[in-house]
Amino acid sequence: MKIVIIHYRYYEASGPERYLFNITKLLQDNGHEVIPFSLDFKENRSSEYSKYFAKPVVEHFHVDKAKSSLSFSDKLGIIKNSFYNTQVYNKLTELLEIEKPDLAYVLQYGNKLSTSIFDACKDKNLPVVLRLSDFNLLCSKNIFYRDGEICTKCISNKFQSVKHKCVHGSLAQSFVYYLTQKYNELRKFEDKIDAFITPSKFTKDTIQKSKQFKNSKFYHVPTFIEKFQELAKKDRAYNTNDTIRFCYVGRIAEDKGIDILIDAIHKLSDKNLKIQVDIYGDNNNQYAREQLETVNKLNLKNVEFKGYVKASTINEVFEKYHYSIIPSKWYDNMPNSLIESSINGIPVIVSNVGSLGELINDGKNGFAFEHNNSQSLADKIESLFLVNEESYNQLSQNSYNWIKDYSDKSKHYNRLINIFDNLNEKYSK
């Protein structure tokens, strides 16, 4: 099968790009031809198909809006393309006419590519599958989180994003987002997508609550792991008389709940428990600086901010710890840190919200605490000092066994290709 994979960037920047290159390899290893389509950023990996990639209005606008110096013409171009990117339509149409793929697999497109990609595919009678790694179809912030709490008001009324200035706190940007969403809704772009794929059941169920997508076909296909290694305990001997080491790996942002974690450790300060907590992630933002200041004010010497960690060294990081913690306040959608932690046999302590609740079976392959409740997290951490080494080793093995089965790449491939084959059969009739 010849498959065109559409994603707005063709270089590794985060989880969706990691999936892009992993699924490309998996499909190629199984005899399929994969053709990429993207925007033409200078960081892109080399590709013989880059001649078809569309030019972005501004090279780095997608990377750092705050530092982008945009002319009035640039701003108009970005707004225009967020509604409908004619260049993308023309370049993708050219690619489809020459290469004649059998199916389009779309990852992230957003305002950068626009829904013009679906028109180009449908005009060539091409089956389209869209994978959702966030809630962008229904939420201007992608995460259903606003003003310190979960917010799903846009599921029933998208104008809420304007009312609350959800896009970068700007009324103008929020209104543009709302207009593009209404424009796409009026065009019924969802009818041009044959199948939606979600990494978690929770994401699937949440998006299907919307009237706009109630008739769409959704499939749950968990993220896969490219390569497993045998579980090695290394230096993680578990002895509650020694220090128990915890880590957080990911974005340092309010919706990720780092303040919940810090407050939980503070609540345990007078317990004389040997705890070390290391926080990995880019801490060059206001929220991160505020949390670091809180740690210093509370004199929490057992909490350290370690900075950004490269994906290539992530396994080496996890090997140092007994547990990882994901204290998310939002509906996290099968985070990579949970997968990577479990691969290393590191049980994960999660906030019982969104997809996290479906992924972690409390006491079996990790632990769950009450959402947005630092006392509940503190109680859960304290309870771990009652776990003996035998129980910990079993928990570690359960964590590894679970993810090895849940994120098996053969299962992912079979589920995916079954969807592709059924669509190809339908279109060939």
Secondary structure, 3 states (H helix, E strand, C coil): CEEEEECCCCCCCCHHHHHHHHHHHHHHHCCCEEEEECECCCCCCCCCCHHHCECCCCCCCCCCHHHCCCCHHHHHHHHHHHHCCHHHHHHHHHHHHHHCCCEEEECCCHHHHCCHHHHHHHHCCCCEEEECCCCCCCCCCCCCEECCEECCHHHCCCCHHHHCCCCCCCHHHHHHHHHHHHHHHHCCHHHHCCEEEECCHHHHHHHCCCHHHCCCCEEECCCCCCCCCCCCCCCCCCCCCCCEEEEEECCCCHHHCHHHHHHHHHHCHHHCCCEEEEEECCCCCHHHHHHHHHHHHCCCCCEEEEECCCHHHHHHHHCCCCEEEECCCCCCCCCHHHHHHHHCCCCEEEECCCHHHHHCCECCCEEEECCCCHHHHHHHHHHHHHCCHHHHHHHHHHHHHHHHHHCCHHHHHHHHHHHHHHHHHHHHC
